[in-house]
């Protein structure tokens, strides 16, 4: 192979290398990757309805009001989960737990024939509406060491319904307490506050509109200029004497 042919081969190889290098530089500029501003990805948990999860806050309604609105039939339905441990009928047997007929306003650990736990015996209280409500919400918190394994009812309306049902299971149901007046709910208070803020903002505009609509004050008429003193009438000349 002479030098001319060798130069052509070397030139072809060099041209290929230069083309490859140029292609790499151009593609790197077009498809450049950038480091993320924040490592990882933010994951937002969503509920079944597609919205972001938010803890539901139950409005605080007095127990007196809940009891007056409670449905004993609903309470009976909820209490079915307790029938394995309790009987609710008059003269019914004790089971894992004591018979609960007439439990409202009954002394704690006082039902005849049932062997209560030491924790329940030490409570020494009366099962008033309020006491039953707190116990149903969290039994182990109200009576630490109780043998009752029930975890509790978290919804106040459910507890009120069960209490209304228990109150019916008695020879003489206890009278329900009178409802108490409550302040407006937070939502109502917020709406009322927003309304007052809007009224404050609109007050200057309303005043300006009233000023525009008010009739313009009548212009004071200028008092007529006083009459200039009229010239005194010329004195009558004496008539010429008759000749």
MODELLER restraints for C-alpha pairs under 7 A, 6 or more apart:
rsr = mdl.restraints
at = mdl.atoms
rsr.add(forms.Gaussian(group=physical.xy_distance, feature=features.Distance(at['CA:45:A'], at['CA:52:A']), mean=6.20, stdev=0.5))
rsr.add(forms.Gaussian(group=physical.xy_distance, feature=features.Distance(at['CA:45:A'], at['CA:53:A']), mean=6.47, stdev=0.5))
rsr.add(forms.Gaussian(group=physical.xy_distance, feature=features.Distance(at['CA:46:A'], at['CA:52:A']), mean=4.48, stdev=0.5))
rsr.add(forms.Gaussian(group=physical.xy_distance, feature=features.Distance(at['CA:46:A'], at['CA:53:A']), mean=5.48, stdev=0.5))
rsr.add(forms.Gaussian(group=physical.xy_distance, feature=features.Distance(at['CA:47:A'], at['CA:53:A']), mean=5.56, stdev=0.5))
rsr.add(forms.Gaussian(group=physical.xy_distance, feature=features.Distance(at['CA:64:A'], at['CA:177:A']), mean=5.58, stdev=0.5))
rsr.add(forms.Gaussian(group=physical.xy_distance, feature=features.Distance(at['CA:64:A'], at['CA:178:A']), mean=6.27, stdev=0.5))
rsr.add(forms.Gaussian(group=physical.xy_distance, feature=features.Distance(at['CA:64:A'], at['CA:179:A']), mean=5.12, stdev=0.5))
rsr.add(forms.Gaussian(group=physical.xy_distance, feature=features.Distance(at['CA:64:A'], at['CA:180:A']), mean=6.77, stdev=0.5))
rsr.add(forms.Gaussian(group=physical.xy_distance, feature=features.Distance(at['CA:65:A'], at['CA:179:A']), mean=4.68, stdev=0.5))
rsr.add(forms.Gaussian(group=physical.xy_distance, feature=features.Distance(at['CA:65:A'], at['CA:180:A']), mean=6.61, stdev=0.5))
rsr.add(forms.Gaussian(group=physical.xy_distance, feature=features.Distance(at['CA:66:A'], at['CA:157:A']), mean=6.46, stdev=0.5))
rsr.add(forms.Gaussian(group=physical.xy_distance, feature=features.Distance(at['CA:66:A'], at['CA:160:A']), mean=5.96, stdev=0.5))
rsr.add(forms.Gaussian(group=physical.xy_distance, feature=features.Distance(at['CA:67:A'], at['CA:160:A']), mean=5.39, stdev=0.5))
rsr.add(forms.Gaussian(group=physical.xy_distance, feature=features.Distance(at['CA:67:A'], at['CA:164:A']), mean=6.49, stdev=0.5))
rsr.add(forms.Gaussian(group=physical.xy_distance, feature=features.Distance(at['CA:67:A'], at['CA:176:A']), mean=6.99, stdev=0.5))
rsr.add(forms.Gaussian(group=physical.xy_distance, feature=features.Distance(at['CA:68:A'], at['CA:176:A']), mean=6.82, stdev=0.5))
rsr.add(forms.Gaussian(group=physical.xy_distance, feature=features.Distance(at['CA:70:A'], at['CA:160:A']), mean=5.90, stdev=0.5))
rsr.add(forms.Gaussian(group=physical.xy_distance, feature=features.Distance(at['CA:70:A'], at['CA:161:A']), mean=4.88, stdev=0.5))
rsr.add(forms.Gaussian(group=physical.xy_distance, feature=features.Distance(at['CA:70:A'], at['CA:164:A']), mean=6.45, stdev=0.5))
rsr.add(forms.Gaussian(group=physical.xy_distance, feature=features.Distance(at['CA:71:A'], at['CA:161:A']), mean=5.44, stdev=0.5))
rsr.add(forms.Gaussian(group=physical.xy_distance, feature=features.Distance(at['CA:71:A'], at['CA:164:A']), mean=6.89, stdev=0.5))
rsr.add(forms.Gaussian(group=physical.xy_distance, feature=features.Distance(at['CA:72:A'], at['CA:161:A']), mean=5.48, stdev=0.5))
rsr.add(forms.Gaussian(group=physical.xy_distance, feature=features.Distance(at['CA:72:A'], at['CA:162:A']), mean=6.74, stdev=0.5))
rsr.add(forms.Gaussian(group=physical.xy_distance, feature=features.Distance(at['CA:72:A'], at['CA:164:A']), mean=5.05, stdev=0.5))
rsr.add(forms.Gaussian(group=physical.xy_distance, feature=features.Distance(at['CA:72:A'], at['CA:165:A']), mean=4.30, stdev=0.5))
rsr.add(forms.Gaussian(group=physical.xy_distance, feature=features.Distance(at['CA:73:A'], at['CA:165:A']), mean=6.87, stdev=0.5))
rsr.add(forms.Gaussian(group=physical.xy_distance, feature=features.Distance(at['CA:74:A'], at['CA:161:A']), mean=6.02, stdev=0.5))
rsr.add(forms.Gaussian(group=physical.xy_distance, feature=features.Distance(at['CA:75:A'], at['CA:158:A']), mean=6.92, stdev=0.5))
rsr.add(forms.Gaussian(group=physical.xy_distance, feature=features.Distance(at['CA:75:A'], at['CA:161:A']), mean=4.21, stdev=0.5))
rsr.add(forms.Gaussian(group=physical.xy_distance, feature=features.Distance(at['CA:75:A'], at['CA:162:A']), mean=3.90, stdev=0.5))
rsr.add(forms.Gaussian(group=physical.xy_distance, feature=features.Distance(at['CA:75:A'], at['CA:164:A']), mean=6.76, stdev=0.5))
rsr.add(forms.Gaussian(group=physical.xy_distance, feature=features.Distance(at['CA:75:A'], at['CA:165:A']), mean=5.25, stdev=0.5))
rsr.add(forms.Gaussian(group=physical.xy_distance, feature=features.Distance(at['CA:76:A'], at['CA:162:A']), mean=6.57, stdev=0.5))
rsr.add(forms.Gaussian(group=physical.xy_distance, feature=features.Distance(at['CA:76:A'], at['CA:165:A']), mean=5.85, stdev=0.5))
rsr.add(forms.Gaussian(group=physical.xy_distance, feature=features.Distance(at['CA:78:A'], at['CA:162:A']), mean=6.79, stdev=0.5))
rsr.add(forms.Gaussian(group=physical.xy_distance, feature=features.Distance(at['CA:79:A'], at['CA:162:A']), mean=6.49, stdev=0.5))
rsr.add(forms.Gaussian(group=physical.xy_distance, feature=features.Distance(at['CA:85:A'], at['CA:95:A']), mean=5.37, stdev=0.5))
rsr.add(forms.Gaussian(group=physical.xy_distance, feature=features.Distance(at['CA:85:A'], at['CA:96:A']), mean=4.68, stdev=0.5))
rsr.add(forms.Gaussian(group=physical.xy_distance, feature=features.Distance(at['CA:85:A'], at['CA:97:A']), mean=5.14, stdev=0.5))
rsr.add(forms.Gaussian(group=physical.xy_distance, feature=features.Distance(at['CA:86:A'], at['CA:94:A']), mean=6.78, stdev=0.5))
rsr.add(forms.Gaussian(group=physical.xy_distance, feature=features.Distance(at['CA:86:A'], at['CA:95:A']), mean=5.76, stdev=0.5))
rsr.add(forms.Gaussian(group=physical.xy_distance, feature=features.Distance(at['CA:86:A'], at['CA:96:A']), mean=6.81, stdev=0.5))
rsr.add(forms.Gaussian(group=physical.xy_distance, feature=features.Distance(at['CA:86:A'], at['CA:97:A']), mean=5.30, stdev=0.5))
rsr.add(forms.Gaussian(group=physical.xy_distance, feature=features.Distance(at['CA:86:A'], at['CA:98:A']), mean=6.03, stdev=0.5))
rsr.add(forms.Gaussian(group=physical.xy_distance, feature=features.Distance(at['CA:86:A'], at['CA:99:A']), mean=5.62, stdev=0.5))
rsr.add(forms.Gaussian(group=physical.xy_distance, feature=features.Distance(at['CA:86:A'], at['CA:100:A']), mean=6.68, stdev=0.5))
rsr.add(forms.Gaussian(group=physical.xy_distance, feature=features.Distance(at['CA:87:A'], at['CA:93:A']), mean=6.51, stdev=0.5))
rsr.add(forms.Gaussian(group=physical.xy_distance, feature=features.Distance(at['CA:87:A'], at['CA:94:A']), mean=6.72, stdev=0.5))
rsr.add(forms.Gaussian(group=physical.xy_distance, feature=features.Distance(at['CA:87:A'], at['CA:99:A']), mean=4.95, stdev=0.5))
rsr.add(forms.Gaussian(group=physical.xy_distance, feature=features.Distance(at['CA:87:A'], at['CA:100:A']), mean=6.20, stdev=0.5))
rsr.add(forms.Gaussian(group=physical.xy_distance, feature=features.Distance(at['CA:88:A'], at['CA:99:A']), mean=6.04, stdev=0.5))
rsr.add(forms.Gaussian(group=physical.xy_distance, feature=features.Distance(at['CA:88:A'], at['CA:100:A']), mean=5.09, stdev=0.5))
rsr.add(forms.Gaussian(group=physical.xy_distance, feature=features.Distance(at['CA:88:A'], at['CA:101:A']), mean=4.92, stdev=0.5))
rsr.add(forms.Gaussian(group=physical.xy_distance, feature=features.Distance(at['CA:88:A'], at['CA:169:A']), mean=6.84, stdev=0.5))
rsr.add(forms.Gaussian(group=physical.xy_distance, feature=features.Distance(at['CA:89:A'], at['CA:101:A']), mean=5.64, stdev=0.5))
rsr.add(forms.Gaussian(group=physical.xy_distance, feature=features.Distance(at['CA:90:A'], at['CA:101:A']), mean=5.64, stdev=0.5))
rsr.add(forms.Gaussian(group=physical.xy_distance, feature=features.Distance(at['CA:92:A'], at['CA:99:A']), mean=6.42, stdev=0.5))
rsr.add(forms.Gaussian(group=physical.xy_distance, feature=features.Distance(at['CA:93:A'], at['CA:99:A']), mean=6.20, stdev=0.5))
rsr.add(forms.Gaussian(group=physical.xy_distance, feature=features.Distance(at['CA:94:A'], at['CA:114:A']), mean=6.62, stdev=0.5))
rsr.add(forms.Gaussian(group=physical.xy_distance, feature=features.Distance(at['CA:98:A'], at['CA:111:A']), mean=6.78, stdev=0.5))
rsr.add(forms.Gaussian(group=physical.xy_distance, feature=features.Distance(at['CA:98:A'], at['CA:114:A']), mean=5.93, stdev=0.5))
rsr.add(forms.Gaussian(group=physical.xy_distance, feature=features.Distance(at['CA:101:A'], at['CA:169:A']), mean=5.40, stdev=0.5))
rsr.add(forms.Gaussian(group=physical.xy_distance, feature=features.Distance(at['CA:101:A'], at['CA:170:A']), mean=5.90, stdev=0.5))
rsr.add(forms.Gaussian(group=physical.xy_distance, feature=features.Distance(at['CA:102:A'], at['CA:169:A']), mean=5.88, stdev=0.5))
rsr.add(forms.Gaussian(group=physical.xy_distance, feature=features.Distance(at['CA:102:A'], at['CA:170:A']), mean=4.39, stdev=0.5))
rsr.add(forms.Gaussian(group=physical.xy_distance, feature=features.Distance(at['CA:103:A'], at['CA:127:A']), mean=6.79, stdev=0.5))
rsr.add(forms.Gaussian(group=physical.xy_distance, feature=features.Distance(at['CA:104:A'], at['CA:127:A']), mean=5.52, stdev=0.5))
rsr.add(forms.Gaussian(group=physical.xy_distance, feature=features.Distance(at['CA:104:A'], at['CA:128:A']), mean=5.90, stdev=0.5))
rsr.add(forms.Gaussian(group=physical.xy_distance, feature=features.Distance(at['CA:104:A'], at['CA:129:A']), mean=6.93, stdev=0.5))
rsr.add(forms.Gaussian(group=physical.xy_distance, feature=features.Distance(at['CA:104:A'], at['CA:166:A']), mean=6.93, stdev=0.5))
rsr.add(forms.Gaussian(group=physical.xy_distance, feature=features.Distance(at['CA:104:A'], at['CA:167:A']), mean=5.93, stdev=0.5))
rsr.add(forms.Gaussian(group=physical.xy_distance, feature=features.Distance(at['CA:105:A'], at['CA:126:A']), mean=5.72, stdev=0.5))
rsr.add(forms.Gaussian(group=physical.xy_distance, feature=features.Distance(at['CA:105:A'], at['CA:127:A']), mean=4.74, stdev=0.5))
rsr.add(forms.Gaussian(group=physical.xy_distance, feature=features.Distance(at['CA:105:A'], at['CA:128:A']), mean=4.83, stdev=0.5))
rsr.add(forms.Gaussian(group=physical.xy_distance, feature=features.Distance(at['CA:106:A'], at['CA:126:A']), mean=5.64, stdev=0.5))
rsr.add(forms.Gaussian(group=physical.xy_distance, feature=features.Distance(at['CA:106:A'], at['CA:127:A']), mean=5.39, stdev=0.5))
rsr.add(forms.Gaussian(group=physical.xy_distance, feature=features.Distance(at['CA:107:A'], at['CA:125:A']), mean=5.93, stdev=0.5))
rsr.add(forms.Gaussian(group=physical.xy_distance, feature=features.Distance(at['CA:107:A'], at['CA:126:A']), mean=4.33, stdev=0.5))
rsr.add(forms.Gaussian(group=physical.xy_distance, feature=features.Distance(at['CA:107:A'], at['CA:127:A']), mean=6.08, stdev=0.5))
rsr.add(forms.Gaussian(group=physical.xy_distance, feature=features.Distance(at['CA:108:A'], at['CA:124:A']), mean=5.91, stdev=0.5))
rsr.add(forms.Gaussian(group=physical.xy_distance, feature=features.Distance(at['CA:108:A'], at['CA:125:A']), mean=5.48, stdev=0.5))
rsr.add(forms.Gaussian(group=physical.xy_distance, feature=features.Distance(at['CA:108:A'], at['CA:126:A']), mean=5.57, stdev=0.5))
rsr.add(forms.Gaussian(group=physical.xy_distance, feature=features.Distance(at['CA:108:A'], at['CA:127:A']), mean=6.31, stdev=0.5))
rsr.add(forms.Gaussian(group=physical.xy_distance, feature=features.Distance(at['CA:109:A'], at['CA:116:A']), mean=6.09, stdev=0.5))
rsr.add(forms.Gaussian(group=physical.xy_distance, feature=features.Distance(at['CA:109:A'], at['CA:120:A']), mean=6.10, stdev=0.5))
rsr.add(forms.Gaussian(group=physical.xy_distance, feature=features.Distance(at['CA:109:A'], at['CA:121:A']), mean=5.50, stdev=0.5))
rsr.add(forms.Gaussian(group=physical.xy_distance, feature=features.Distance(at['CA:117:A'], at['CA:146:A']), mean=6.39, stdev=0.5))
rsr.add(forms.Gaussian(group=physical.xy_distance, feature=features.Distance(at['CA:117:A'], at['CA:147:A']), mean=6.45, stdev=0.5))
rsr.add(forms.Gaussian(group=physical.xy_distance, feature=features.Distance(at['CA:119:A'], at['CA:143:A']), mean=6.45, stdev=0.5))
rsr.add(forms.Gaussian(group=physical.xy_distance, feature=features.Distance(at['CA:119:A'], at['CA:144:A']), mean=6.73, stdev=0.5))
rsr.add(forms.Gaussian(group=physical.xy_distance, feature=features.Distance(at['CA:119:A'], at['CA:145:A']), mean=5.57, stdev=0.5))
rsr.add(forms.Gaussian(group=physical.xy_distance, feature=features.Distance(at['CA:119:A'], at['CA:146:A']), mean=5.57, stdev=0.5))
rsr.add(forms.Gaussian(group=physical.xy_distance, feature=features.Distance(at['CA:120:A'], at['CA:143:A']), mean=6.60, stdev=0.5))
rsr.add(forms.Gaussian(group=physical.xy_distance, feature=features.Distance(at['CA:120:A'], at['CA:146:A']), mean=6.25, stdev=0.5))
rsr.add(forms.Gaussian(group=physical.xy_distance, feature=features.Distance(at['CA:133:A'], at['CA:159:A']), mean=6.13, stdev=0.5))
rsr.add(forms.Gaussian(group=physical.xy_distance, feature=features.Distance(at['CA:134:A'], at['CA:142:A']), mean=6.97, stdev=0.5))
rsr.add(forms.Gaussian(group=physical.xy_distance, feature=features.Distance(at['CA:135:A'], at['CA:142:A']), mean=5.76, stdev=0.5))
rsr.add(forms.Gaussian(group=physical.xy_distance, feature=features.Distance(at['CA:136:A'], at['CA:152:A']), mean=5.20, stdev=0.5))
rsr.add(forms.Gaussian(group=physical.xy_distance, feature=features.Distance(at['CA:136:A'], at['CA:153:A']), mean=5.86, stdev=0.5))
rsr.add(forms.Gaussian(group=physical.xy_distance, feature=features.Distance(at['CA:136:A'], at['CA:159:A']), mean=6.60, stdev=0.5))
rsr.add(forms.Gaussian(group=physical.xy_distance, feature=features.Distance(at['CA:137:A'], at['CA:152:A']), mean=4.71, stdev=0.5))
rsr.add(forms.Gaussian(group=physical.xy_distance, feature=features.Distance(at['CA:137:A'], at['CA:153:A']), mean=4.86, stdev=0.5))
rsr.add(forms.Gaussian(group=physical.xy_distance, feature=features.Distance(at['CA:137:A'], at['CA:154:A']), mean=5.64, stdev=0.5))
rsr.add(forms.Gaussian(group=physical.xy_distance, feature=features.Distance(at['CA:138:A'], at['CA:151:A']), mean=6.32, stdev=0.5))
rsr.add(forms.Gaussian(group=physical.xy_distance, feature=features.Distance(at['CA:138:A'], at['CA:152:A']), mean=4.88, stdev=0.5))
rsr.add(forms.Gaussian(group=physical.xy_distance, feature=features.Distance(at['CA:139:A'], at['CA:151:A']), mean=6.88, stdev=0.5))
rsr.add(forms.Gaussian(group=physical.xy_distance, feature=features.Distance(at['CA:139:A'], at['CA:152:A']), mean=6.37, stdev=0.5))
rsr.add(forms.Gaussian(group=physical.xy_distance, feature=features.Distance(at['CA:140:A'], at['CA:146:A']), mean=6.13, stdev=0.5))
rsr.add(forms.Gaussian(group=physical.xy_distance, feature=features.Distance(at['CA:153:A'], at['CA:159:A']), mean=6.31, stdev=0.5))
rsr.add(forms.Gaussian(group=physical.xy_distance, feature=features.Distance(at['CA:167:A'], at['CA:173:A']), mean=5.30, stdev=0.5))
rsr.add(forms.Gaussian(group=physical.xy_distance, feature=features.Distance(at['CA:167:A'], at['CA:174:A']), mean=6.47, stdev=0.5))
